[in-house]
Amino acid sequence: MRTIPFCLILLASTGALAGQESYGPTPEETALLPPYCGGPGGGDWKAILGEARIWNNHTCYGINRLNRYYKSRTAGERSYHLQTALQDFNYSVDHLPQTFPLMPEILYYRGVTHKLRGTPALAMADWQKSISLDKHYVRSIQELADLLAEKLGRPEQALEVVTEGLRDNPGVKSLQQRYTRYGGKLPYPEPRVAIKPPQEGAPVAKGESEMAHAEKSDAEKAKATAPAADAARTDAPSQQPDMGKAKEPSPAAPVMGTPDNPWCRFCPVVPPSKGPGPSTPQDKPKAGQ
């Protein structure tokens, strides 16, 4: 009995599979894709991605191929879907600029494809590139750390990756779990504080001479405005109590302006009257006087 080589069987099965299914995603498959591929969520992706988005359809094809891979039941189907997904992701990486907003995600998916195909070195390179483009793309950090620790036996390097990831993404639970799993000691790494660049034309920081100059300018401004302020205070009646002077006389105090009034600084000094006392009525003046 003649034995048919396995590679021919695999080729025949993949060829038959390719003829049975559509290359692009079906409406049912589209519902499982990211929103930029037409999946749930929507969004003005023309404005977000720019004109280069026309090349991104291969990214969507590749993601759909990975979804088909996970649903496949035979080795031939899985191999075919991975090979096709890799071709689509390669097309996106080769034709889209490195500044394309989705490039970190495309590299993440291509790294997953390399891992499933059994090429960990290529997967690691894609995830490292993804992180270099976007240090907040957590999925690439997770995959890279797990690959180093669980597939390549390098837990120390995995801990370094997670530590740096936590510095840029503090509070992410999945990274915190990997930090302790791969040997990290609490507390978690200190967050990396981003320094906001100075605005155009604004000084970065004031030196001692600049601070002294600013203080001098403030003092000169205060001195220049002091005469006007003093004049205003002189013209206006004082509203503050004079704490060094005696209190205002009570209603029972002598009438202001008399010698018995010691509280009136501006009242004229009136000599003592020689006439009749205040209780004696004065004579009316005569007519003609």
Beta strands, then each sheet from edge to edge (+ up, - down):
end
